[in-house]
């Protein structure tokens, strides 16, 4: 299993990396919530370019991060959503919910 992580690359830009599954999700959820809570950025972006594999758990994480941002009065968008996550989002009807950057 690839080690998964989320880190702030620049103010409000969070890089999500590794394998997103039920094993990595709890730690990622906690780390992402902390980053959102402590970041002084006006808006947030989760960059998924370094995600190597994801189950539907990855989309659940993104939705949770969106709720955290909303609770902080901020907007969160997602960029570089991998093909497997995009396909799951399409089947699940989440493409309209996720704020995707081109």
N, C-alpha and C positions, 0 to 999 in steps of 0.2 A: 504494500500500500504506500502510495505517495503521501508525504506529509503535507497537510493542508494548512493554510494560514491566510490571514487577512492583515494587511498593514497599510498605514497611511503613507503614500508615496509623495504627496504634495498636499497642501492645505485642502482638505475636503475630498481628496482623491484616494480611494481605498482600492488596493490591488488584492483581489481574491485569487488564490492560487492552490493548485493541487487537486486531489480527488475529493469531491463533495459527495459524501454518503452518510449513512446513519452513524458511522463510527466517528467521522470528523465533525459532524454538524454541531454537537453540543459545545465544543470548545470554540468553534467559529462563531456560533451564535453569541456567546458571552463576549468574545473579543470584539466582534463587530458592534455590539451594543455599547461597549466601553468607548470605542473609537468615536462613535456618533455622539455619545454623551459629552465627550471631552473636546471634540473638535470645535474650533471657533469659526469655521467656514460658514459662509452664507448659504451654501447649497452643497450637496454631496454627489459624488459619482462613484459607483462601484465598477471597476474595470475587471472584466472576467477574462482578459487575454491569457492569463496564466493558468486557467482552469484546465486540467488535463482530462478529467472525466467527471460526469455528474449524473446522479439519478434525479428524481423529482425533488429530492431533499435540497438540492441547490436552488431550485425555484422557491421552495419554502423559506430558505434563508434570505433570499432577496426580498420576498414579501415581508418578512419580519424586520429587515433593515428599513424598508419603506415605512413601516408602522413606527419604528423608532424615530426616524427622521420627522415624520408627521407630528409625533408627540413633542418633538423639539421645535416645532414650527418651521421646519425646513423642508426642502424638496430633495428627493434622491432620484437620480437617473442611473441607468445601466448602460455600459458600453462594452463592445466586443463579446456579446453573448455567443457562446459556442453553439455550433450547429445542433448538437444533441439537446442542449437546453432550449434552444429556439423551437425545435420540433415538439418537445414536451409541452412548452408554453402554448404552442399553436393548438395542439390536441386538447389542452386543458382550458382553452379560452382565456389565457393570461396575457396574450400579446397586447390586448387593449388595456390591460391593467398596468403592466410594466412600462415605465417611461424609458424607452430605448433610444439611445443616441445612434446616429448613423455610423 
